[in-house]
Structures are given as structure tokens and as C-alpha cells.
Amino acid sequence: MLQSLHSLITQLPAGDVIWVALMFIIVLSILVFIHEMGHFLAARSVGVKVETFSIGFGKELFGWTDKKDCRWKVALIPLGGYVKMYGEDVEEKLSEANKKVSFAHKNVWARIWVVFAGPLANFLFAIVVLTALMMQGEQKLLPQVGEVLEGSPAEASGLVEQDTILKVDGTDVKDWVHLVELVSVRAGAETNLLVDRDGNSFPMTIVPASSDAKNIFGEDVKVGRVGIKPSMATFEVNHSVIESLGLGFVRTGEISANILQSVWKMVKRDIPSDQIGGPIAIAEMAGNSAEQGGYQLLMFMVMISINLGLINLFPIPLLDGGHLVYYFAEVVKGGPLGEKAHAVGQRIGLAVLVSLMAFAFYNDIARIVTRTLGAE
């Protein structure tokens, strides 16, 4: 269905741009809705009145008001969203009746729950989607040769198309990804393979060539490569409900750890800061993922959802993490921080966020310029 929609849209004038923009708006709107729904449900659960639930910023395009007087709306600028709760300003003069539904007048643990529930919703979305994908059957590439590159170690050793690699130095090969992992750490080392060809298995010796590459964090590394491409044949691994749920949690944890490690490496300048992407990069990735099909689009949404959850937990004022810092400081202090501390924090937070957004846009534009000049 996605491929058909992609073909239809790209036939229009500026169709590629329309496709990328459409996928960006759809993906981001869904993930923002999930994040804000976490805040919304948590607020309602502790008796806080919600005045506005907005997808996007700026001028309202359309909306409606529910029975509890909450305005649900879609706004012009699709770069985020917000939930506006009643009585967010603690200095505001309210009647005793209104204080009961005021966010600022709830106890600190209720406020912590409401703020934390947004990022939590993003993590839960990732877990649910990954669990569902595992339950449907995990698709993996067979460790089967689809193409042998000319002049490669594979050609010199006698590997041919349709060969299936069963073992690497005595280790059973689970799938193509596992094969790549096993070979990549054996650069320049004599490696023993067990190969299946037309139902007959036989040993083979190969020496993976040392090649320059980038790891998942964008760092330059040396890896072993033998010069083969996958046949793209797949097999399905079925998981029980319990196994799928466990994998949903595990994969979410692994992705979160990789993202945090990438951020830390950028802070230490172990990897270049030009790896940071902004809305344009996200839009392009959303379009590319959707073009490849529903599975890839869902996996992309999982990645962005986890990113959104983690970023919002960073201890930067104006983000959820910044609010949590204030509230935990309130727990330690035994009372709320002063208005001056909040004002200073908001100015710092705004400066940090604007700087990061500007830098991300700069990287996006630089990539487009470099790609355009390279094409010429």
C-alpha cells in the first residue's frame, strides 16, 4: 500500500518533495500525539484539568472541544505539540475549588508523574510496536551469497552465488547480520568457513580484507570484509507472546543505550557533530523508510519515538527532564524553588534549545548543499 501511494505521489510535480513532507508530518504527528497523550492521561489520572491538547504550534487549522472543556486542535506548524494544563502558574490566585484541578497545586509526586508520563509513552509505543513485529514473525536475511565482487577475497577463495555460509571458525552462523559481525572482527586473519553449495557442505579458508568503515556512532573503524552481497532471501523466526514481549523490552533498551552512547561520544568529540540531524534529515529518513514498506516505516518510528523520549528526559529547562530536575529539587528542599531559579533556568534552556535547533538546521542544509554540488 505504501509503495503504491509512493508511486502515485511521485508522479506529481515536485512529487518527491511532497512525499517526504507528507511522511514527515504523519510520522511526527503520530509520535507527538503519543507523547502528549501520555501527559494528558497522567494529568486526568490525578485530577488536573487539561485546557488544550495541540498537535503543532501556531494558528489553529481545525479542532473541537470535548465534554470536559478541553480544546483538541491541529495547528499550522507541525514541529511538535503541547498539552496546556489549568493552573500551571503557582502564583496565580485561584479559588479553593479551582485549586483542586490546578496542576501547580498538586503535590510534587503528582506533578512528577504527569511530566514523566510523556517520555514514558514514547518508550511504551516502541515496546508495543516491537512486540507486535516480533509476534508476526521476525524476518531475517539468510547468510547466503547473492553476488561475489570482482577481485575480492571471496572470489579468490572460490565462493559463488547461492553459497550459504554455515559456520565461521566453528561458530554457527545465525543470519546475514551475524555473518557480517563474525567476519568484521577478522580483518587480515585466516578464517575457516563451512559452506553449503547445492546441499553439499565443505570447508573453505578465506582472509577478510581490512576495510575503512563507520560504526553505528559514526566513528572511523577498520573492519574485515570478504566482498560478498546478500541474496536477500529471508527466513522467518517465530516468537511466542512472552518471547515477543521480552524482545520488545530488550530491543528498546538496546536502542536507548546506543542513542545515549552516541550522544556521549558527541559530547566527548569522539564522533563528529555533523552527525546531528534536524527536521529535514528526519523528513528524508521518514520518506525513505516509508518507500521501503510498512515494516521499515514502523522501525523508523520506533527509533524516533525512543529518541523523542530520551531527549525530553535530558535535564534541560523547558524540556520534561528540566521540569523533573526542579521537582526532585523540590523534594530534597522540602518546598518549591524560587521564581528567580525558574526564570534563569528557562533562559538557559531556551538558549540551549535554539542553539541545538539552529545547528541541526545548519547540518541539514550543509548536507543538501554537499549532495547537490556532488551531483553536479
C-alpha positions in Angstrom: 0.0 0.0 0.0 2.8 2.4 0.9 4.7 1.6 -2.2 1.6 2.3 -4.3 1.0 5.6 -2.6 4.6 6.5 -3.1 4.4 5.7 -6.8 1.2 7.8 -7.2 2.6 10.8 -5.3 6.0 10.9 -7.0 4.3 11.1 -10.4 3.0 14.6 -9.4 5.0 17.8 -10.0 7.6 18.0 -7.1 6.3 14.6 -6.1 9.4 13.6 -4.2 9.2 16.7 -2.0 5.5 16.2 -1.4 6.2 12.5 -0.4 8.9 13.4 2.1 6.9 16.2 3.6 3.8 14.0 3.9 5.7 11.2 5.6 7.4 13.7 7.9 4.1 15.2 9.0 2.4 11.8 9.5 5.3 10.3 11.5 6.0 13.3 13.7 2.3 14.0 14.3 1.7 10.4 15.4 4.7 10.4 17.8 3.9 13.8 19.2 0.3 12.7 19.8 1.6 9.7 21.7 3.9 11.8 23.8 1.3 14.4 24.6 -1.3 11.7 25.3 1.0 10.4 28.0 0.9 13.8 29.7 -2.8 14.1 29.1 -3.8 10.8 30.6 -1.5 11.2 33.5 -3.0 14.7 34.2 -6.5 13.4 34.1 -5.5 10.5 36.4 -4.5 12.9 39.2 -7.5 15.2 38.7 -5.7 18.0 36.7 -7.9 19.9 34.2 -6.5 19.9 30.7 -7.4 23.1 28.7 -5.7 22.4 25.4 -4.3 19.4 23.5 -2.4 20.6 20.4 -0.6 18.8 17.6 1.6 21.5 16.1 2.2 25.2 17.1 0.8 28.5 15.9 -2.5 29.2 14.2 -5.2 26.5 14.7 -6.2 24.8 11.5 -9.1 22.8 13.0 -10.2 21.4 16.3 -13.1 20.6 18.7 -13.9 21.0 22.4 -14.7 17.9 24.4 -17.3 17.5 27.2 -14.6 18.4 29.8 -13.9 21.7 28.1 -10.6 20.6 26.6 -9.8 22.1 23.2 -8.3 19.5 20.9 -6.6 21.1 17.8 -4.2 20.7 15.0 -2.1 23.8 14.4 -0.2 25.2 11.4 3.5 24.3 12.3 3.9 20.5 12.5 7.1 20.6 14.6 5.8 19.4 18.0 2.8 19.8 20.2 1.8 20.6 23.8 -0.8 19.9 26.5 -1.8 23.0 28.4 -3.0 22.3 31.9 -5.1 24.5 34.1 -3.3 26.5 36.8 0.3 25.9 35.7 1.4 29.1 37.4 1.7 28.6 41.2 1.5 32.4 41.7 -1.9 32.6 40.1 -4.8 33.4 42.5 -7.3 30.6 42.5 -10.3 29.7 44.5 -10.1 26.6 46.7 -12.4 24.7 44.2 -10.2 25.6 41.3 -7.0 24.6 43.2 -8.3 21.0 43.2 -7.9 20.8 39.4 -4.8 23.0 39.2 -1.5 21.4 38.1 0.6 23.7 40.2 -1.3 23.0 43.3 -1.0 19.2 43.1 1.6 17.5 45.3 5.1 17.2 43.8 4.8 13.4 43.1 1.7 14.0 41.1 3.5 16.7 39.0 6.5 14.3 38.5 4.1 11.6 37.3 2.4 14.0 34.8 5.7 15.2 33.4 7.4 11.8 33.2 4.4 10.2 31.5 5.1 11.9 28.2 8.5 10.3 27.6 7.2 7.1 29.1 4.5 7.0 26.4 7.2 7.1 23.8 9.1 4.2 25.3 5.8 2.2 25.6 5.0 2.8 22.0 8.4 1.4 21.0 7.9 -1.7 23.1 4.4 -2.3 21.8 5.4 -1.9 18.1 8.5 -4.1 18.5 6.5 -6.7 20.4 3.8 -6.8 17.6 6.5 -7.1 14.9 8.2 -10.0 16.8 4.8 -11.7 17.2 4.1 -11.5 13.4 7.4 -13.3 12.7 10.9 -11.7 12.7 12.2 -11.5 9.1 16.0 -12.2 8.8 18.3 -12.5 5.9 19.8 -15.9 5.1 23.6 -15.9 5.2 23.5 -16.7 1.5 25.7 -15.2 -1.2 23.9 -13.1 -3.8 26.9 -11.5 -5.5 30.7 -12.0 -5.4 32.6 -8.8 -6.0 35.4 -9.0 -8.6 38.9 -9.1 -7.1 37.6 -9.8 -3.6 38.8 -12.4 -1.1 35.6 -14.2 -1.7 36.3 -14.6 -5.4 39.9 -15.7 -4.6 38.6 -18.4 -2.2 36.1 -19.8 -4.6 32.8 -18.5 -3.1 30.0 -18.3 -5.7 26.4 -17.1 -5.9 23.9 -19.1 -3.8 26.5 -20.5 -1.4 25.3 -20.5 2.1 27.8 -19.9 4.9 27.0 -22.3 7.8 30.0 -21.7 10.1 32.8 -19.2 10.7 35.7 -20.6 12.6 33.4 -23.2 14.1 30.7 -20.7 15.2 27.2 -21.5 13.7 26.0 -18.5 11.6 22.5 -17.4 12.6 21.7 -15.0 9.8 23.4 -12.5 7.5 23.8 -9.8 10.2 25.5 -12.4 12.4 27.8 -13.4 9.5 28.8 -9.7 9.0 29.6 -9.5 12.7 31.7 -12.6 12.7 33.7 -11.5 9.6 34.2 -7.9 10.5 36.4 -8.7 13.5 38.7 -11.0 11.5 40.4 -8.4 9.2 43.6 -9.9 7.9 43.2 -13.2 9.8 42.9 -16.6 8.1 39.3 -17.7 8.7 37.7 -21.1 8.2 34.3 -21.3 6.7 31.8 -24.2 6.4 29.9 -23.6 3.1 26.8 -25.3 1.8 26.5 -25.5 -2.0 23.6 -27.3 -3.6 23.0 -29.4 -0.5 26.7 -30.4 0.0 28.8 -28.8 2.7 32.6 -28.4 2.6 35.3 -26.3 4.3 36.9 -23.2 2.9 39.6 -20.8 4.0 39.4 -17.1 3.5 41.3 -14.0 4.6 39.0 -11.0 5.1 40.4 -7.7 3.7 40.9 -4.8 6.1 38.5 -2.0 5.0 37.6 1.5 6.3 34.1 1.9 7.6 32.0 3.8 10.1 30.3 2.2 13.1 26.8 3.0 14.3 28.2 6.0 16.2 29.8 7.5 13.0 33.4 6.7 14.1 36.0 5.6 11.6 36.9 1.9 12.2 38.8 -0.9 10.4 36.6 -4.0 9.6 37.0 -7.3 7.8 35.2 -7.8 4.5 35.2 -10.6 2.1 33.4 -9.0 -0.8 30.0 -10.5 -1.0 26.5 -9.2 -1.0 23.4 -11.0 0.4 21.0 -12.8 -1.9 18.1 -11.1 0.0 16.5 -14.4 0.7 14.8 -14.4 4.1 13.6 -16.8 6.7 11.1 -16.2 9.5 11.8 -16.6 13.2 8.6 -17.1 15.1 8.3 -16.0 18.8 5.7 -16.7 21.4 3.8 -13.8 23.0 6.1 -13.9 26.1 9.3 -14.0 23.9 8.0 -11.2 21.7 7.2 -9.0 24.8 10.7 -9.7 26.2 12.3 -8.8 22.9 10.2 -5.6 22.8 11.7 -4.5 26.1 15.3 -5.8 25.2 15.4 -4.1 21.8 14.0 -0.8 23.2 16.7 -1.0 25.9 19.4 -1.7 23.3 18.3 1.2 21.0 18.2 3.6 24.0 21.7 2.6 25.1 23.1 3.1 21.6 21.5 6.5 21.3 22.8 7.6 24.7 26.3 6.3 23.9 26.2 8.3 20.6 25.3 11.4 22.5 28.1 10.9 25.0 30.6 10.3 22.2 29.5 13.5 20.5 30.0 15.4 23.8 33.5 14.0 24.1 34.0 14.7 20.3 34.8 11.1 19.6 32.4 11.3 16.7 31.8 14.4 14.5 28.9 16.8 15.5 27.8 16.8 11.9 26.0 13.5 12.7 23.3 15.6 14.3 20.3 15.8 12.0 17.3 18.2 12.1 13.8 18.2 10.7 15.0 17.9 7.1 17.1 14.8 7.8 14.2 13.2 9.8 11.8 14.0 6.9 14.2 12.4 4.3 14.6 9.3 6.5 10.8 9.1 7.0 10.2 9.2 3.3 12.9 6.6 2.5 11.6 4.3 5.3 8.0 4.5 4.0 9.2 3.8 0.5 10.7 0.5 1.7 7.4 -0.6 3.2 5.4 -0.7 6.4 7.9 -2.7 8.4 10.8 -0.3 7.8 8.5 2.7 8.5 7.4 1.2 11.8 11.1 0.5 12.8 11.9 4.1 11.9 9.0 5.4 14.1 10.3 3.2 16.9 13.8 4.8 16.6 12.3 8.4 16.5 10.0 7.6 19.4 12.8 6.4 21.6 14.9 9.5 20.6 12.0 11.7 21.5 11.5 10.1 24.8 15.2 10.3 25.7 15.7 13.9 24.5 12.8 15.0 26.6 14.4 13.4 29.7 17.6 15.5 29.2 18.0 17.9 32.2 17.4 21.0 30.1 15.0 23.6 31.3 11.8 23.8 29.1 12.1 20.0 28.4 10.4 17.4 30.6 13.7 16.5 32.1 14.3 20.1 33.2 11.0 20.2 34.9 11.8 16.9 36.6 15.0 18.4 37.9 13.0 21.2 39.5 10.6 18.8 41.1 13.2 16.5 42.5 15.0 19.6 43.9 11.7 20.5 45.5 11.5 17.0 47.1 15.0 17.5 48.5 14.5 21.1 49.6 11.1 20.4 51.0 9.5 23.2 49.0 9.4 24.7 45.5 12.3 26.6 44.1 12.0 30.4 43.8 10.8 32.2 40.7 14.3 33.5 40.0 15.7 30.0 39.7 12.9 29.1 37.3 13.4 32.3 35.2 17.2 31.7 34.9 16.6 28.1 34.0 14.1 28.9 31.3 16.5 31.4 29.7 19.3 28.9 29.7 17.0 26.2 28.4 15.7 28.4 25.6 19.3 29.3 24.6 20.4 25.7 24.5 17.4 24.5 22.5 17.6 27.3 20.0 21.3 26.7 19.5 20.8 23.0 19.0 17.9 23.6 16.6 20.0 26.1 14.6 22.9 23.7 14.5 20.7 20.8 13.3 19.3 23.0 10.6 22.8 24.0 9.6 23.8 20.4 9.3 20.7 19.6 7.2 21.4 22.5 4.8 25.1 21.6 4.6 24.2 18.0 3.6 21.8 19.2 0.9 24.4 21.6 -0.5 27.2 19.0 -0.4 24.9 16.5 -2.1 23.8 19.0 -4.8 27.4 20.1 -5.6 28.5 16.5 -5.7 25.7 15.7 -8.2 26.9 18.5 -10.4 
